[in-house]
Amino acid sequence: MKSSKNAITPEIRAKERKSFRSRLKRYAPLYLLALPSFIYLIINNYMPMVGLTLAFKKFSFAKGIFASPWNGVENFSYLFGSKWAKIMFKNTILYNLVFLVLGTVFAVTVAILLNELVNAKLKQVYQTVILIPHLFSMVIVGYIVFAFLGGTNGFVNSHILTPLGAKAINWYTKAKYWPVILTIVHLWKGFGFQSIVYYATLVGFDQSLYEAAMVDGATKWQQIKSITIPLLKPTVIILTIMSLGRMFNSDFGLFYQVPQNNGMLYTTTTTIDTYVYRALMMDNDVGRSLAAGFLQSILGFIVVMLANFTVRKVDENSALF
């Protein structure tokens, strides 16, 4: 028989309902502010998930999503059966690994340099300047790259190589140069935003730690090595784990728009995204493109879980979840 102390009386229920209504009324403005974001999240992220069924169907525009016949994993087979399978998976993974390592190192370095600036106005100017490339669309970036690498009037050929007596290079027909070119373009466009994120973390550090280090005679490099980098480690780990979730995705504009979809560069510019896009444009096969997207999501999820599991084993406090 239940104790009378644990019984929920009508008075307690009434008090709980009153407390709930009070909290609801208090936070109603915040709920209203968040409502558009929740609606957008549902419409943009959750409702389209119904279309994932097409990854396992032979889609017919006449029959629609639900009436199209099932075809098992046939849509996935073209990703692995093509002669480009090895190239696109290799390019996607290797590019992302290079972007992740160099991008993190570059962004952290710039963030530390920003934090060391004393002049506040100059610091604001630098923050604005390094963030501008992040706001450019890849179409504009593609034209900027072409202005530098154009065969006849490109800046590199006409103002650097030719005046030095070197032979001009037709960059858009030489695939071997593009891993370096794409890496430079990616770093130039993306490091500003990452640097601001790390800089925002640096600003919140306890300055008394640096003051104590200065009293003990520590140099700037010793302060960075012994204080800044260890304190910044959790943020680096979290952002790295999140980036690993897109290990099998690529920046479509970077690999399609910047090289101008040049067929002579496909060996170094073809990734899963560009390959699927070209296949979709040629074959108009929606099921295959959705199968690729589904596979990318699953593989990304697995990589994130493995990375987080590894981090949790090494340093539980730095794990994402």
PERA-V95136 format. One record per residue. RES is the residue in one small letter. SS is DSSP state (H for helix, E for strand, L for the rest). PSI is psi in whole degrees, -180 to 180 (999 if undefined). OMEGA is omega in radians with two decimals (NA if undefined). Layout:
# PERA-V95136
RES	SS	PSI	OMEGA
RES	SS	PSI	OMEGA
This chain:
# PERA-V95136
m	L	134	-3.07
k	L	144	3.11
s	L	147	3.13
s	L	-22	3.13
k	L	-32	-3.10
n	L	-5	-3.12
a	L	139	3.12
i	L	108	-3.09
t	L	161	3.07
p	H	-33	3.13
e	H	-41	3.12
i	H	-43	3.12
r	H	-43	-3.14
a	H	-39	3.12
k	H	-38	3.13
e	H	-41	3.12
r	H	-39	3.13
k	H	-40	3.11
s	H	-40	3.12
f	H	-46	3.13
r	H	-36	3.13
s	H	-45	3.11
r	H	-40	3.13
l	H	-43	3.13
k	H	-37	-3.11
r	H	-41	-3.07
y	H	8	-3.13
a	H	-44	3.12
p	H	-37	3.12
l	H	-39	3.09
y	H	-40	3.13
l	H	-38	3.11
l	H	-36	-3.11
a	H	-17	-3.06
l	H	-48	3.12
p	H	-37	3.12
s	H	-40	3.11
f	H	-41	3.12
i	H	-44	3.11
y	H	-42	3.14
l	H	-43	-3.13
i	H	-46	-3.09
i	H	-42	-3.01
n	H	-30	-3.01
n	H	-32	-3.03
y	H	-42	3.13
m	H	-40	3.12
p	H	-12	-3.13
m	H	-19	3.06
v	H	-33	-3.12
g	H	-11	3.11
l	H	-22	3.11
t	H	-24	-3.14
l	H	-19	3.08
a	H	-19	-3.12
f	H	19	-3.12
k	E	159	2.97
k	E	94	-2.96
f	E	136	3.06
s	E	126	3.14
f	L	-30	-3.13
a	L	-36	-3.09
k	L	-24	3.13
g	H	-176	-3.05
i	H	-49	-2.97
f	H	-26	-3.10
a	H	-10	3.13
s	E	142	-3.08
p	E	149	3.09
w	E	145	3.08
n	L	22	3.07
g	L	-130	-3.09
v	L	21	-3.12
e	H	-35	-3.13
n	H	-26	-3.13
f	H	-23	-3.02
s	H	-30	-3.08
y	H	-25	3.11
l	H	-34	-3.07
f	H	-19	-3.12
g	H	-15	-3.11
s	L	153	3.07
k	L	-16	-3.13
w	L	-4	-3.05
a	H	-51	-3.11
k	H	-41	-3.10
i	H	-47	-3.04
m	H	-37	3.10
f	H	-42	3.13
k	H	-47	-3.13
n	H	-45	-3.10
t	H	-47	-3.08
i	H	-47	-3.08
l	H	-42	3.10
y	H	-45	-3.12
n	H	-37	3.09
l	H	-44	3.11
v	H	-45	3.13
f	H	-40	-3.10
l	H	-49	-3.08
v	H	-56	-3.09
l	H	-39	3.13
g	H	-42	3.13
t	H	-47	-3.13
v	H	-46	-3.11
f	H	-45	-3.10
a	H	-43	3.12
v	H	-42	3.13
t	H	-46	3.14
v	H	-40	3.13
a	H	-42	3.11
i	H	-41	3.11
l	H	-41	3.09
l	H	-41	-3.11
n	H	-26	-3.11
e	H	-11	3.11
l	L	138	-3.13
v	L	-39	-3.10
n	L	115	-3.07
a	H	-40	-3.12
k	H	-41	3.11
l	H	-35	3.11
k	H	-41	3.12
q	H	-38	3.11
v	H	-46	3.14
y	H	-40	3.12
q	H	-42	3.14
t	H	-44	-3.08
v	H	-45	-3.09
i	H	-17	-3.13
l	H	-20	-3.08
i	H	-47	-3.14
p	H	-31	3.14
h	H	-26	-3.10
l	H	-11	3.12
f	L	141	3.00
s	L	159	-3.13
m	H	-21	3.06
v	H	-46	3.10
i	H	-42	3.12
v	H	-40	3.11
g	H	-41	3.11
y	H	-36	3.10
i	H	-44	3.12
v	H	-41	3.12
f	H	-35	3.10
a	H	-30	3.11
f	H	-37	-2.96
l	H	6	3.11
g	L	145	-3.04
g	L	-44	-3.05
t	L	-53	-3.04
n	L	10	3.13
g	L	146	-3.06
f	H	-42	-3.08
v	H	-45	-3.12
n	H	-48	-2.99
s	H	-25	-3.06
h	H	-10	-3.12
i	H	-60	-3.05
l	H	-49	-3.10
t	L	-47	3.10
p	L	-28	3.13
l	L	1	3.12
g	L	7	3.13
a	L	159	-3.13
k	L	137	3.11
a	L	146	-3.11
i	L	133	3.04
n	L	87	-2.97
w	H	-33	-3.04
y	H	8	3.01
t	H	2	-3.10
k	L	98	-3.06
a	H	-27	-3.03
k	H	-22	-3.13
y	H	-19	-2.93
w	H	-26	3.00
p	H	-39	3.11
v	H	-43	-3.12
i	H	-48	-3.12
l	H	-36	3.10
t	H	-44	3.12
i	H	-44	-3.14
v	H	-44	3.13
h	H	-45	3.14
l	H	-43	-3.13
w	H	-41	-3.08
k	H	-33	-2.97
g	H	-17	-3.00
f	H	-28	-3.09
g	H	-47	-3.13
f	H	-44	3.12
q	H	-39	-3.14
s	H	-41	3.13
i	H	-38	3.11
v	H	-47	3.13
y	H	-36	3.13
y	H	-38	3.09
a	H	-33	3.07
t	H	-42	-3.13
l	H	-37	-3.11
v	H	-30	-3.09
g	L	1	-3.14
f	L	150	3.13
d	L	114	-3.09
q	H	-18	3.13
s	H	-27	3.09
l	H	-41	3.13
y	H	-37	3.12
e	H	-42	3.10
a	H	-39	3.12
a	H	-38	3.11
m	H	-39	3.11
v	H	-36	3.13
d	L	-1	3.09
g	L	19	-3.13
a	L	139	3.08
t	L	172	3.13
k	H	-43	3.14
w	H	-40	3.11
q	H	-37	3.09
q	H	-42	3.14
i	H	-45	-3.08
k	H	-38	-3.02
s	H	-18	-3.09
i	H	-57	-3.02
t	H	-53	-3.07
i	H	-45	3.08
p	H	-40	3.13
l	H	-28	-3.12
l	H	-13	-3.06
k	H	-46	3.14
p	H	-40	3.11
t	H	-42	3.12
v	H	-43	-3.11
i	H	-44	-3.12
i	H	-47	3.13
l	H	-33	3.10
t	H	-44	3.11
i	H	-42	3.12
m	H	-36	3.11
s	H	-33	3.12
l	H	-23	3.10
g	L	-20	3.11
r	L	27	-3.11
m	L	-29	-3.12
f	L	12	3.02
n	L	161	3.11
s	L	160	3.07
d	L	105	-3.04
f	H	-43	-3.13
g	H	-39	-3.13
l	H	-43	-3.05
f	H	-10	3.13
y	H	-49	-3.05
q	L	-45	-3.08
v	L	-46	3.09
p	L	1	3.11
q	L	31	3.09
n	L	39	-3.11
n	L	123	-3.09
g	H	-25	-3.13
m	H	-10	-3.11
l	H	5	-3.01
y	H	-31	-3.09
t	H	-26	-3.14
t	H	-4	-3.13
t	H	-4	-3.14
t	L	121	3.03
t	L	179	-3.13
i	H	-42	-3.09
d	H	-46	-3.13
t	H	-37	3.12
y	H	-45	-3.14
v	H	-40	3.13
y	H	-45	3.14
r	H	-40	3.11
a	H	-39	3.13
l	H	-41	-3.13
m	H	-33	-3.11
m	H	-45	-3.04
d	H	-15	-3.11
n	L	38	-3.10
d	L	101	-3.10
v	H	-37	-3.10
g	H	-40	-3.13
r	H	-40	3.13
s	H	-39	3.10
l	H	-33	3.09
a	H	-40	3.11
a	H	-45	3.11
g	H	-40	3.10
f	H	-44	3.13
l	H	-41	3.11
q	H	-42	-3.13
s	H	-44	-3.13
i	H	-46	3.14
l	H	-41	3.09
g	H	-41	3.11
f	H	-43	3.14
i	H	-43	-3.14
v	H	-43	3.13
v	H	-44	-3.13
m	H	-43	3.13
l	H	-42	3.14
a	H	-43	3.14
n	H	-38	3.10
f	H	-42	3.13
t	H	-45	3.13
v	H	-41	-3.14
r	H	-35	3.11
k	H	-36	-3.10
v	H	-50	-3.10
d	L	98	-3.03
e	H	-33	-3.10
n	H	-19	-3.12
s	H	-4	-3.12
a	L	152	-3.13
l	L	-36	3.11
f	L	999	NA
